[in-house]
Amino acid sequence: MIQPWFMDAKLGIFIHYGIYSVNGFPVSWSMFNEEVSFEDYMGELRGFTAANYDPRAWAKLFKRAGARYAVMCTKQHDGVALWDTKLSDLSVVRQSPAGRDLIRPYCEALRAEGLKVGLYFSHLDWNHPDYAPVPLGHRNRRELSNETYPLDWGDSPEWRRYLKFSWGQLEELLTRYGKIDLLWSDGDWTPKSDAFWRMPELVELLRKWQPQIVLNNRLRGLGDYLTPEQGMPVTPPEGPWELCMSINDNWSYVVNDHNHKSVRQIVRIFAEVIGMGGNLLLDVGPKEDGTILPEQVERLEGLGHWIARHAEAVYGTTAGMPHGHLYGASTLSKDRETLYALIFDRPWDEISIKGIRNPIKRISVLGDGRELSYRKIGGGPSKTIPGVLWVQVPDGTPLDPYATVLKIELEGPLDLFHGAG
């Protein structure tokens, strides 16, 4: 069952940080797609210093952004651990100039700022000798496919050793660092057979190690919530969900990726996500020394300023009206008696909202308090089919440069018409 804090969090920060950050290779996939050789990719271990790694500064930034949790990659598909795992020598602690555990200070920093602690873990490992019946260094898109795995590989000595290793690393992560609030699993898609992964057994262990942990669904469909990735849902997923999305085009630091979304675009994405009842997990890709790009800091702080001005419409709310009722997004107070209309575009003189049957008590601009006039026009001969609510927005109305929020106070819980008229 999903923990209540997750549904109220609205914003989390995803962190892709590892040896791929040294020369800006796309995380893990550059090796898999043969954009860079296995040897060159793994050679990045020699340049990973974490010289300016300051998770306290990260946590303070994430808090200013309005986030309530963060999720840091502990081990990507490349198999390089960011903690001192006892099950392998492949870690930044033992094989890079960083030479230290990066997970403990991250956990402590988040807790110091009141943020929930999330860890990312890849269940596949392109660097472990027992992961696949393909020699190390040849685990690329051409060689590694589901056809590579014989049907009996899932019960082979190699695969049993691999699961013991992988589960052992998870036990380290979930028993060494105090309370872990969320585990973000990944990499359960190769091989594609449920029989290989034994996920029901693993989930039982995860909840034993951390009884209150929130689990995403990348556990062969088990877990507490869904994780659409990069593409905005058009209709809300069923049940709890979270959109994970990068600020630019890549999850991790890539030298020539300057295609950062604007603050306005990020605010709009965030507003639409919470309007559909989800969370946004917004990704940053620090450089190898631990510094976050100024462009990404600017975006996080810009989003945080907007959230701070409109916190009432963000936290403690649920999904608002379905698409089609207004040109924008909306959220709803938990008692369903206050509707927040998030308007993205500059109105000429009025904003129309369809389907509200309730009488209106008051409409005002959130963050300013200015009251706006309104009227209902049209409607059916009975109260079943409501008219359209037109909210007047005269010249001089304080409009937010990213998204203006109208606070609509209703008489009673929202009573919404969905029909064809």
Kinemage of the C-alpha trace (Angstrom):
@kinemage 1
@onewidth
@group {chain A} dominant
@subgroup {mainchain}
@vectorlist {calphas} color= white
{ca met a 1} P 0.000 0.000 0.000
{ca ile a 2} L 1.333 3.428 -0.945
{ca gln a 3} L 2.565 5.610 1.916
{ca pro a 4} L 0.509 8.836 2.309
{ca trp a 5} L 3.583 11.075 2.107
{ca phe a 6} L 4.197 10.012 -1.490
{ca met a 7} L 0.774 11.134 -2.685
{ca asp a 8} L 1.277 14.540 -1.052
{ca ala a 9} L 4.892 15.071 -2.162
{ca lys a 10} L 4.168 16.305 -5.724
{ca leu a 11} L 7.848 16.906 -6.599
{ca gly a 12} L 10.957 14.760 -6.314
{ca ile a 13} L 14.459 15.219 -7.721
{ca phe a 14} L 16.160 12.432 -9.672
{ca ile a 15} L 19.985 12.392 -9.594
{ca his a 16} L 22.070 10.567 -12.197
{ca tyr a 17} L 25.646 10.797 -10.949
{ca gly a 18} L 28.467 8.382 -11.669
{ca ile a 19} L 31.570 7.666 -13.716
{ca tyr a 20} L 29.672 8.542 -16.914
{ca ser a 21} L 29.774 12.156 -15.686
{ca val a 22} L 33.556 12.454 -16.191
{ca asn a 23} L 33.602 13.110 -19.938
{ca gly a 24} L 29.856 13.353 -20.288
{ca phe a 25} L 29.041 9.958 -21.778
{ca pro a 26} L 25.299 9.246 -21.774
{ca val a 27} L 24.637 7.109 -18.709
{ca ser a 28} L 25.293 3.351 -19.268
{ca trp a 29} L 23.584 3.312 -22.662
{ca ser a 30} L 26.556 4.843 -24.487
{ca met a 31} L 28.433 1.621 -23.740
{ca phe a 32} L 25.461 -0.611 -24.586
{ca asn a 33} L 24.795 1.234 -27.860
{ca glu a 34} L 28.524 1.168 -28.739
{ca glu a 35} L 28.799 4.948 -28.872
{ca val a 36} L 31.928 4.424 -26.792
{ca ser a 37} L 33.968 1.277 -26.232
{ca phe a 38} L 33.613 -0.791 -23.080
{ca glu a 39} L 37.247 -0.008 -22.206
{ca asp a 40} L 36.867 3.742 -22.665
{ca tyr a 41} L 33.625 3.827 -20.701
{ca met a 42} L 35.046 1.914 -17.742
{ca gly a 43} L 38.217 3.988 -17.963
{ca glu a 44} L 36.144 6.897 -16.645
{ca leu a 45} L 36.685 5.405 -13.186
{ca arg a 46} L 40.155 6.986 -13.229
{ca gly a 47} L 38.713 10.492 -13.599
{ca phe a 48} L 35.844 10.342 -11.111
{ca thr a 49} L 36.899 12.562 -8.186
{ca ala a 50} L 33.687 13.850 -6.540
{ca ala a 51} L 36.018 16.668 -5.465
{ca asn a 52} L 33.193 19.161 -4.864
{ca tyr a 53} L 30.498 16.682 -3.876
{ca asp a 54} L 28.340 18.516 -1.323
{ca pro a 55} L 25.046 16.719 -0.712
{ca arg a 56} L 24.055 19.309 1.913
{ca ala a 57} L 24.109 21.969 -0.818
{ca trp a 58} L 22.140 19.616 -3.072
{ca ala a 59} L 19.520 19.030 -0.386
{ca lys a 60} L 19.127 22.753 0.263
{ca leu a 61} L 18.703 23.369 -3.479
{ca phe a 62} L 16.109 20.591 -3.779
{ca lys a 63} L 14.194 22.037 -0.861
{ca arg a 64} L 14.229 25.496 -2.469
{ca ala a 65} L 12.847 23.862 -5.605
{ca gly a 66} L 9.833 22.687 -3.618
{ca ala a 67} L 10.776 19.004 -3.655
{ca arg a 68} L 9.721 16.698 -0.846
{ca tyr a 69} L 11.990 13.774 -1.802
{ca ala a 70} L 14.980 12.858 -3.964
{ca val a 71} L 16.166 9.680 -5.670
{ca met a 72} L 19.893 9.135 -6.257
{ca cys a 73} L 21.421 6.491 -8.509
{ca thr a 74} L 23.363 4.093 -6.309
{ca lys a 75} L 24.221 1.760 -9.201
{ca gln a 76} L 23.302 2.195 -12.848
{ca his a 77} L 23.252 -0.523 -15.518
{ca asp a 78} L 27.051 -0.210 -15.763
{ca gly a 79} L 27.332 -1.915 -12.357
{ca val a 80} L 29.500 0.731 -10.676
{ca ala a 81} L 28.430 1.157 -7.046
{ca leu a 82} L 28.537 4.536 -5.304
{ca trp a 83} L 28.945 2.888 -1.911
{ca asp a 84} L 31.508 0.498 -0.443
{ca thr a 85} L 29.802 -2.738 -1.369
{ca lys a 86} L 31.368 -5.836 0.181
{ca leu a 87} L 30.145 -7.996 -2.692
{ca ser a 88} L 32.304 -6.525 -5.450
{ca asp a 89} L 35.377 -4.404 -6.022
{ca leu a 90} L 33.535 -2.386 -8.649
{ca ser a 91} L 32.773 0.815 -6.761
{ca val a 92} L 33.893 4.427 -6.776
{ca val a 93} L 35.155 3.776 -3.253
{ca arg a 94} L 37.717 1.183 -4.357
{ca gln a 95} L 38.443 2.081 -7.971
{ca ser a 96} L 38.200 5.851 -8.362
{ca pro a 97} L 39.901 8.920 -6.886
{ca ala a 98} L 36.630 9.709 -5.065
{ca gly a 99} L 37.592 6.924 -2.666
{ca arg a 100} L 34.609 7.179 -0.364
{ca asp a 101} L 30.990 6.211 0.173
{ca leu a 102} L 28.736 8.790 -1.514
{ca ile a 103} L 25.423 7.361 -0.313
{ca arg a 104} L 25.651 7.918 3.441
{ca pro a 105} L 26.244 11.700 3.255
{ca tyr a 106} L 23.437 11.982 0.712
{ca cys a 107} L 20.982 10.224 3.031
{ca glu a 108} L 22.052 12.332 5.995
{ca ala a 109} L 21.810 15.566 3.994
{ca leu a 110} L 18.261 14.878 2.830
{ca arg a 111} L 17.085 14.054 6.333
{ca ala a 112} L 18.680 17.248 7.668
{ca glu a 113} L 16.465 19.232 5.263
{ca gly a 114} L 13.336 17.199 6.014
{ca leu a 115} L 13.314 15.454 2.628
{ca lys a 116} L 12.414 11.811 2.088
{ca val a 117} L 15.299 9.547 1.043
{ca gly a 118} L 15.058 7.645 -2.238
{ca leu a 119} L 17.613 5.293 -3.805
{ca tyr a 120} L 17.778 4.101 -7.423
{ca phe a 121} L 19.075 0.578 -8.107
{ca ser a 122} L 19.454 -1.273 -11.400
{ca his a 123} L 18.620 -4.963 -11.179
{ca leu a 124} L 20.600 -5.711 -14.321
{ca asp a 125} L 24.383 -5.330 -14.312
{ca trp a 126} L 26.342 -5.281 -17.564
{ca asn a 127} L 29.594 -5.680 -15.598
{ca his a 128} L 28.849 -8.766 -13.513
{ca pro a 129} L 30.287 -12.025 -14.942
{ca asp a 130} L 27.169 -14.020 -14.018
{ca tyr a 131} L 24.583 -11.590 -15.375
{ca ala a 132} L 24.409 -12.986 -18.912
{ca pro a 133} L 25.722 -15.834 -21.052
{ca val a 134} L 27.692 -13.263 -23.068
{ca pro a 135} L 31.339 -12.414 -22.306
{ca leu a 136} L 32.044 -9.195 -20.428
{ca gly a 137} L 32.687 -6.336 -22.813
{ca his a 138} L 30.283 -7.759 -25.419
{ca arg a 139} L 27.089 -6.870 -23.608
{ca asn a 140} L 25.790 -4.478 -26.197
{ca arg a 141} L 22.569 -4.023 -28.105
{ca arg a 142} L 23.724 -6.398 -30.838
{ca glu a 143} L 24.837 -9.251 -28.557
{ca leu a 144} L 22.592 -8.950 -25.512
{ca ser a 145} L 18.957 -9.694 -26.170
{ca asn a 146} L 16.285 -11.833 -24.630
{ca glu a 147} L 17.105 -14.489 -27.212
{ca thr a 148} L 20.579 -14.691 -25.675
{ca tyr a 149} L 19.216 -16.285 -22.509
{ca pro a 150} L 18.561 -20.039 -22.774
{ca leu a 151} L 15.306 -21.089 -21.141
{ca asp a 152} L 17.211 -22.918 -18.405
{ca trp a 153} L 19.509 -19.965 -17.661
{ca gly a 154} L 17.128 -18.738 -14.953
{ca asp a 155} L 17.920 -21.837 -12.903
{ca ser a 156} L 21.606 -21.999 -13.752
{ca pro a 157} L 24.356 -21.765 -11.094
{ca glu a 158} L 25.452 -18.507 -12.726
{ca trp a 159} L 22.030 -16.871 -12.455
{ca arg a 160} L 21.553 -18.049 -8.875
{ca arg a 161} L 24.909 -16.485 -8.017
{ca tyr a 162} L 23.873 -13.310 -9.775
{ca leu a 163} L 20.631 -12.961 -7.822
{ca lys a 164} L 22.489 -13.619 -4.560
{ca phe a 165} L 24.890 -10.811 -5.481
{ca ser a 166} L 22.182 -8.363 -6.579
{ca trp a 167} L 19.943 -9.025 -3.590
{ca gly a 168} L 22.972 -8.793 -1.306
{ca gln a 169} L 23.713 -5.302 -2.629
{ca leu a 170} L 20.108 -4.295 -2.011
{ca glu a 171} L 20.364 -5.587 1.545
{ca glu a 172} L 23.448 -3.416 2.061
{ca leu a 173} L 21.636 -0.335 0.790
{ca leu a 174} L 18.486 -0.946 2.829
{ca thr a 175} L 20.145 -1.895 6.116
{ca arg a 176} L 23.191 0.400 6.380
{ca tyr a 177} L 21.753 3.899 6.072
{ca gly a 178} L 18.805 4.185 8.407
{ca lys a 179} L 15.297 4.650 7.103
{ca ile a 180} L 15.030 4.550 3.316
{ca asp a 181} L 11.701 5.953 2.188
{ca leu a 182} L 11.689 4.897 -1.467
{ca leu a 183} L 13.437 2.377 -3.712
{ca trp a 184} L 13.391 3.209 -7.432
{ca ser a 185} L 14.026 -0.064 -9.226
{ca asp a 186} L 15.086 -0.305 -12.856
{ca gly a 187} L 16.427 -2.843 -15.320
{ca asp a 188} L 13.889 -5.616 -14.799
{ca trp a 189} L 13.214 -5.860 -18.528
{ca thr a 190} L 16.158 -8.060 -19.618
{ca pro a 191} L 15.575 -10.952 -19.387
{ca lys a 192} L 11.807 -10.561 -19.768
{ca ser a 193} L 10.740 -13.716 -17.953
{ca asp a 194} L 9.234 -13.394 -14.466
{ca ala a 195} L 10.799 -16.741 -13.608
{ca phe a 196} L 14.291 -15.254 -13.865
{ca trp a 197} L 13.775 -12.430 -11.397
{ca arg a 198} L 11.750 -14.051 -8.562
{ca met a 199} L 10.389 -10.593 -7.771
{ca pro a 200} L 7.651 -11.661 -5.288
{ca glu a 201} L 10.385 -13.160 -3.116
{ca leu a 202} L 12.537 -10.047 -3.464
{ca val a 203} L 9.667 -7.660 -2.647
{ca glu a 204} L 9.050 -9.603 0.554
{ca leu a 205} L 12.704 -9.090 1.504
{ca leu a 206} L 12.610 -5.373 0.634
{ca arg a 207} L 9.641 -4.837 2.936
{ca lys a 208} L 11.336 -6.877 5.641
{ca trp a 209} L 14.420 -4.659 5.484
{ca gln a 210} L 12.353 -1.438 5.236
{ca pro a 211} L 8.723 -2.030 6.317
{ca gln a 212} L 7.477 1.427 5.266
{ca ile a 213} L 9.349 1.681 1.979
{ca val a 214} L 7.629 2.904 -1.198
{ca leu a 215} L 8.449 0.774 -4.260
{ca asn a 216} L 8.002 1.717 -7.893
{ca asn a 217} L 6.560 -0.814 -10.332
{ca arg a 218} L 9.777 -1.784 -12.108
{ca leu a 219} L 9.765 -5.041 -10.214
{ca arg a 220} L 8.098 -7.035 -12.981
{ca gly a 221} L 4.884 -5.112 -12.331
{ca leu a 222} L 4.944 -5.346 -8.544
{ca gly a 223} L 5.329 -2.239 -6.389
{ca asp a 224} L 3.220 0.715 -5.337
{ca tyr a 225} L 3.147 3.159 -8.250
{ca leu a 226} L 3.636 3.548 -12.005
{ca thr a 227} L 6.552 5.342 -13.657
{ca pro a 228} L 5.882 6.862 -17.093
{ca glu a 229} L 9.157 8.173 -18.454
{ca gln a 230} L 9.998 11.378 -20.388
{ca gly a 231} L 6.633 11.536 -22.228
{ca met a 232} L 3.741 13.432 -20.650
{ca pro a 233} L 0.667 11.186 -20.190
{ca val a 234} L -2.384 12.342 -22.110
{ca thr a 235} L -4.718 10.554 -19.718
{ca pro a 236} L -3.846 9.838 -16.078
{ca pro a 237} L -2.365 6.399 -15.356
{ca glu a 238} L -4.437 4.159 -13.100
{ca gly a 239} L -3.525 4.539 -9.444
{ca pro a 240} L -0.514 6.364 -7.929
{ca trp a 241} L 2.074 7.484 -10.464
{ca glu a 242} L 5.133 9.602 -11.068
{ca leu a 243} L 6.497 11.084 -14.292
{ca cys a 244} L 10.287 10.944 -14.444
{ca met a 245} L 11.695 13.570 -16.804
{ca ser a 246} L 15.079 15.174 -17.445
{ca ile a 247} L 15.648 18.932 -17.486
{ca asn a 248} L 17.481 18.651 -20.809
{ca asp a 249} L 17.643 15.655 -23.171
{ca asn a 250} L 19.833 13.325 -21.110
{ca trp a 251} L 19.564 11.840 -17.637
{ca ser a 252} L 23.222 12.430 -16.844
{ca tyr a 253} L 25.709 15.200 -17.612
{ca val a 254} L 26.465 15.222 -21.346
{ca val a 255} L 28.893 17.864 -22.561
{ca asn a 256} L 27.017 19.037 -25.658
{ca asp a 257} L 23.472 18.775 -24.301
{ca his a 258} L 22.361 22.393 -23.924
{ca asn a 259} L 18.702 21.751 -24.758
{ca his a 260} L 17.333 22.662 -21.343
{ca lys a 261} L 13.617 23.071 -20.903
{ca ser a 262} L 12.652 26.588 -19.862
{ca val a 263} L 11.289 27.386 -16.425
{ca arg a 264} L 7.908 28.072 -18.049
{ca gln a 265} L 7.918 24.655 -19.716
{ca ile a 266} L 8.871 22.913 -16.476
{ca val a 267} L 6.178 24.768 -14.505
{ca arg a 268} L 3.618 23.767 -17.111
{ca ile a 269} L 4.727 20.108 -17.058
{ca phe a 270} L 4.616 20.110 -13.257
{ca ala a 271} L 1.177 21.730 -13.186
{ca glu a 272} L -0.250 19.236 -15.661
{ca val a 273} L 1.222 16.297 -13.741
{ca ile a 274} L -0.213 17.326 -10.376
{ca gly a 275} L -3.475 18.248 -12.115
{ca met a 276} L -3.726 14.594 -13.162
{ca gly a 277} L -2.880 13.368 -9.652
{ca gly a 278} L 0.768 12.435 -10.197
{ca asn a 279} L 4.213 13.452 -8.968
{ca leu a 280} L 7.024 14.870 -11.091
{ca leu a 281} L 10.487 13.343 -10.594
{ca leu a 282} L 12.661 15.986 -12.233
{ca asp a 283} L 16.175 14.857 -13.102
{ca val a 284} L 19.524 16.607 -12.703
{ca gly a 285} L 22.897 15.358 -13.951
{ca pro a 286} L 25.807 16.659 -11.861
{ca lys a 287} L 29.310 16.877 -13.319
{ca glu a 288} L 31.901 14.390 -12.049
{ca asp a 289} L 33.100 16.747 -9.311
{ca gly a 290} L 29.585 16.899 -7.874
{ca thr a 291} L 28.569 20.350 -9.081
{ca ile a 292} L 25.169 20.848 -10.697
{ca leu a 293} L 25.085 22.890 -13.902
{ca pro a 294} L 24.057 26.548 -13.399
{ca glu a 295} L 21.346 26.095 -16.044
{ca gln a 296} L 19.808 23.285 -14.006
{ca val a 297} L 20.110 25.221 -10.746
{ca glu a 298} L 18.290 28.119 -12.425
{ca arg a 299} L 15.458 25.822 -13.518
{ca leu a 300} L 15.075 24.260 -10.085
{ca glu a 301} L 15.023 27.624 -8.349
{ca gly a 302} L 12.587 29.040 -10.901
{ca leu a 303} L 10.207 26.146 -10.318
{ca gly a 304} L 10.645 26.580 -6.565
{ca his a 305} L 9.736 30.260 -6.713
{ca trp a 306} L 6.525 29.433 -8.582
{ca ile a 307} L 5.614 26.651 -6.138
{ca ala a 308} L 6.302 28.884 -3.136
{ca arg a 309} L 3.876 31.514 -4.471
{ca his a 310} L 1.209 28.905 -5.149
{ca ala a 311} L 1.850 26.261 -2.488
{ca glu a 312} L -1.824 26.159 -1.520
{ca ala a 313} L -2.674 24.855 -4.998
{ca val a 314} L 0.129 22.266 -4.890
{ca tyr a 315} L 0.488 20.557 -1.535
{ca gly a 316} L -2.494 18.955 0.153
{ca thr a 317} L -4.424 18.777 -3.113
{ca thr a 318} L -5.705 16.016 -5.361
{ca ala a 319} L -6.256 15.724 -9.104
{ca gly a 320} L -8.537 18.397 -10.479
{ca met a 321} L -10.930 18.362 -13.402
{ca pro a 322} L -10.339 16.089 -16.401
{ca his a 323} L -9.090 17.587 -19.668
{ca gly a 324} L -11.653 19.604 -21.556
{ca his a 325} L -13.098 21.641 -18.714
{ca leu a 326} L -10.638 24.519 -19.098
{ca tyr a 327} L -7.587 25.506 -21.116
{ca gly a 328} L -5.053 24.703 -18.426
{ca ala a 329} L -4.753 22.337 -15.487
{ca ser a 330} L -6.451 22.229 -12.106
{ca thr a 331} L -6.107 20.793 -8.627
{ca leu a 332} L -8.685 20.327 -5.898
{ca ser a 333} L -8.517 20.727 -2.131
{ca lys a 334} L -8.974 17.480 -0.248
{ca asp a 335} L -12.430 18.543 0.970
{ca arg a 336} L -13.234 19.184 -2.735
{ca glu a 337} L -14.642 22.631 -1.934
{ca thr a 338} L -11.833 24.706 -3.466
{ca leu a 339} L -10.798 24.377 -7.096
{ca tyr a 340} L -7.485 25.806 -8.274
{ca ala a 341} L -7.403 26.651 -11.982
{ca leu a 342} L -3.837 26.812 -13.345
{ca ile a 343} L -3.892 29.048 -16.402
{ca phe a 344} L -0.871 28.877 -18.705
{ca asp a 345} L -1.691 31.451 -21.375
{ca arg a 346} L -2.415 35.148 -21.044
{ca pro a 347} L -6.203 35.665 -21.225
{ca trp a 348} L -7.631 38.478 -23.325
{ca asp a 349} L -10.462 39.390 -20.974
{ca glu a 350} L -12.190 36.251 -19.666
{ca ile a 351} L -11.412 32.625 -18.799
{ca ser a 352} L -14.061 29.974 -19.397
{ca ile a 353} L -14.514 26.869 -17.234
{ca lys a 354} L -17.080 24.231 -18.181
{ca gly a 355} L -19.054 21.743 -16.138
{ca ile a 356} L -19.240 23.253 -12.620
{ca arg a 357} L -22.720 22.770 -11.197
{ca asn a 358} L -21.947 24.340 -7.800
{ca pro a 359} L -22.799 27.902 -6.862
{ca ile a 360} L -19.609 29.943 -6.537
{ca lys a 361} L -18.677 31.692 -3.289
{ca arg a 362} L -15.630 33.632 -4.455
{ca ile a 363} L -12.921 33.670 -7.124
{ca ser a 364} L -9.537 35.269 -6.489
{ca val a 365} L -5.973 35.303 -7.807
{ca leu a 366} L -3.870 33.008 -5.628
{ca gly a 367} L -0.797 34.724 -4.243
{ca asp a 368} L -2.340 38.171 -4.613
{ca gly a 369} L -5.827 37.769 -3.166
{ca arg a 370} L -7.465 40.047 -5.712
{ca glu a 371} L -11.106 39.111 -6.191
{ca leu a 372} L -12.400 38.583 -9.716
{ca ser a 373} L -15.910 38.981 -11.086
{ca tyr a 374} L -17.603 36.072 -12.797
{ca arg a 375} L -20.873 34.980 -14.387
{ca lys a 376} L -22.438 31.808 -15.676
{ca ile a 377} L -23.826 31.823 -19.199
{ca gly a 378} L -26.050 29.217 -20.803
{ca gly a 379} L -26.929 25.813 -19.444
{ca gly a 380} L -29.803 23.414 -19.888
{ca pro a 381} L -33.394 23.927 -18.801
{ca ser a 382} L -32.694 21.983 -15.599
{ca lys a 383} L -29.755 22.172 -13.201
{ca thr a 384} L -28.373 18.943 -14.670
{ca ile a 385} L -26.476 20.706 -17.466
{ca pro a 386} L -24.639 23.747 -16.117
{ca gly a 387} L -23.739 26.877 -17.980
{ca val a 388} L -20.167 27.944 -18.663
{ca leu a 389} L -18.406 29.858 -15.896
{ca trp a 390} L -16.773 32.982 -17.319
{ca val a 391} L -14.188 34.627 -15.038
{ca gln a 392} L -13.386 38.220 -15.902
{ca val a 393} L -9.690 39.114 -16.060
{ca pro a 394} L -9.513 42.887 -16.565
{ca asp a 395} L -6.383 44.844 -17.407
{ca gly a 396} L -4.191 45.180 -14.334
{ca thr a 397} L -4.984 41.712 -13.009
{ca pro a 398} L -1.724 40.287 -11.573
{ca leu a 399} L -0.765 37.498 -13.978
{ca asp a 400} L 2.060 35.091 -13.187
{ca pro a 401} L 4.711 34.891 -15.939
{ca tyr a 402} L 4.592 31.066 -15.852
{ca ala a 403} L 1.113 30.043 -14.714
{ca thr a 404} L -1.591 32.128 -13.035
{ca val a 405} L -3.653 30.305 -10.406
{ca leu a 406} L -7.302 31.170 -9.777
{ca lys a 407} L -8.743 30.084 -6.439
{ca ile a 408} L -12.402 29.142 -6.929
{ca glu a 409} L -14.276 28.652 -3.664
{ca leu a 410} L -17.379 26.508 -4.100
{ca glu a 411} L -20.554 25.942 -2.144
{ca gly a 412} L -20.112 22.285 -1.210
{ca pro a 413} L -17.882 19.616 -2.800
{ca leu a 414} L -17.231 19.978 -6.520
{ca asp a 415} L -20.173 18.706 -8.558
{ca leu a 416} L -18.921 18.327 -12.104
{ca phe a 417} L -20.836 17.613 -15.285
{ca his a 418} L -19.049 15.278 -17.717
{ca gly a 419} L -21.771 14.549 -20.248
{ca ala a 420} L -22.317 15.283 -23.914
{ca gly a 421} L -24.872 18.004 -23.223
